[in-house]
Amino acid sequence: MFETATTTLDWLGVIVFTVAGALVASRKEMDFVGFAVLGTVTGVGGGTLRDLLLGVPVFWTQQPAYLLACMLVSCAVFFVAHIPQSRYRHLVRLDAVGLALFAVAGAEKALEAGASALVAIVMGVVTAAFGGLLRDLLGGDRPTILSREIYASAAGAGAATFVVLTILGSPRELALGTGFTVTLLVRAASLRFGWTLPRYRPRGIPYTE
């Protein structure tokens, strides 16, 4: 049951992020290959980096069905992306859900691999944000993670919530659900109310070599 729930989280995150990546390809008016590339790197990019950093087998090399699903979903989006009136609005919503799913799934996999609490939180952020980073770079957009929006920090808040609750002995379902909800609410609230993190401002000290 434990493995089933973990796999379900992975699948949900991969599919949601794949759709988000393919929607970017639709906005850029790409062909089938572009859809497949953006959808796939968005769906598996974060999990790939996470597994490489943890020193465990990359998940899609053990289960190629993930890659096949990414390509099939991307191609499906090619035919239906024109239906929503606002693809950007759907992209933002799907991206928020994928962020929340991968924040807790990445942190959980890190804990399973024997990582410390801090490393698990970082792996949650990596899993949640790296696929979107690749998508934005390949799509010619400014990476969301480098913008003023609260993005990676939302994933970090959810991953940290999950890890802390797990360490305190909370039921796994409660820890996962709470971590997911925290990420989703923080991201949604930042979009709704325009929350941003403080930015660096020049202090008026002249630069000298």
N, C-alpha and C positions, 0 to 999 in steps of 0.2 A: 504493500500500500504506500509506503514511504517513497519508493522509487517511482511508483505510478504518479504520485502527486508532483514530484520533481519534474518528471518527464512532461507532464501536462503543462506545467508552468513554462518550460522551455518551448514547447510547441506553440502555445498561445503567443508568447513573446515573439518568436520567429515569424509567425504568420502575420501578426499585427504590424510588426516593423517592416516586413516585406511589402505589405500593402502600402504603407507610408512611403517607402522608397520608390515603389512603382508610380505612386501619385506624383512624386517629384518628376519622374521621367515623363509623365503625361503633360505636366506643365511646361516642360522643356521641349515637348513635341519630338521625343526620341523614337527610334524604331524598336523592333522586338528585342534586339541585342541590348540596347540601352535600358529597356525595361528590366530585362533579366539581370543585368549587371547591377543596376541601382537597387533593385529589389533584393537580390541575394546578398550584397555586401551590407545592406542595412539590416537584413534579417540575421546574419550569422557573424558579422564583423566583430561585435562586442564580445560574444561568446568565444570567438576564435582567439582574440588577444588575451582574454581571461585564462583560458586553458593553457596557452603558451606560457604565460607568466607563472601559473601555478605548477607548471611542469607535468601536466596530466595530458592524456591523449585528447586532441582536438575533437570535440563531440561529433562533428559531421563526418570526420574520417572514419569513425566507428559506425556511424549510422548515416549513410549517404542519402537516405530518404529525406533528410532535412534539405539537402541541396535540390533534390527533385521537387520537393514541395515549394521551395522558393521560386524555382523557374516556372512551375505550373501556375502558381498564384500570380506571379508577375505577368505572365501571358494573359491570364484571365482579366487582370486589371486593364490590359491594353484594349480590351473590347468593351469594357464597361466604365472606364474612367470619365467618359463624357456625360454620364447620366447625372451625377450630382451637380447642382447649380454652382456650388462653391467647393472646388476641390481643395482649396487652401484650408478652409474651415475643417473639412474632414481630415486633412493631413495633420493639422495641429491636434485634433482630438485623438486620432489614432496614435500619434507620436507620444502623447501624454500617457495613454494606456500602456503602450510598449515600454516606455520609460519605467513605469511603476512595476510592471511584470518582471522586467530584467533586473531591476534594482534588488528585489528580494531573491530572485532566482540565482543571480550571480553571487550574492552574499552567502546564500545557503550552500552553493556548490563549493565555495571557498572554505567554509566551516567543515564540510564533509571531507575536504582534502587535508584537513589538519591545520589550516591557517589560523593565525591569531585574530582577535576581534578587529583590530585596526585594519589588518590586511583584508579581512572579509568585507569590511565596509568599502574599502578602496576597490575591491574586485566587483562589488555591486555597482559602483559608479562606472567603472570601466565597461562592464557588460551592458549597462544601460545607455551610455553616452557614445561609445566609440563607433557603433554602427551608424548612428546619426551623423557623426563627424565625417565619416567616409562618404556618406550619401551627399552631404552638403558640399564637400570638396569636389566630388565627381560631377555633381549637378551644377557647379559654378556659382554656388551661393556662399555667403559668409557663414561659417559654422555656428550653429546655435549656441554651442558650448562656449564660444568666444565672444558672444554678444552680451548685451546688458541683461538679458533675460535670466531669470532664475531657472536653471536647467539641471546642471550637474549637481548643484547644491540640493535640489529637490530629491534627486536620486540618492544623494548622500544621507539626507534626513530619513528617508524610508529605509535604506539599508541599515543605518545605525539603529533605528527603532527595532527592526527585526533582530539584529544581533544582540542588543541589550535584553530584549524580551526572552530570547533563546537562552542567554546566559543566566537569566533569573529563573529559568525553569518553566516558562509559560508553555502551554500547549502549542505544538507546531502550527496548527491551523490558525490560532489566535495571533501568533507572531507574524506569520506570513500575511494574513489579512490586514493586520494593523500597519505593517510596513508598507504594503501596497497602497492602503488608503492614505497614509501620510504623504507618500510621494505624489499620488494623484491630486490630493487636495492642495498641497503646496504649489505644484505646477499649475493647477487650474486657477488658484487664487492669484498667482503672479500674473497670469495672462488676463484675468478679469480686472484686476485692480492696478495693473502696471507696476507691480513691485519689481525692484531691481536691487542688486547689491551695491554698496558704496564703490565709487570709482576713484582711481587715483587722480589727484589734481596737482598741477605745478605749485610749488610752495614759494615761488618768487625769488629763489636763490639762483643767481647767475651761474651758468655752467662754465667751468674752467678746466683746461687740460693739465 
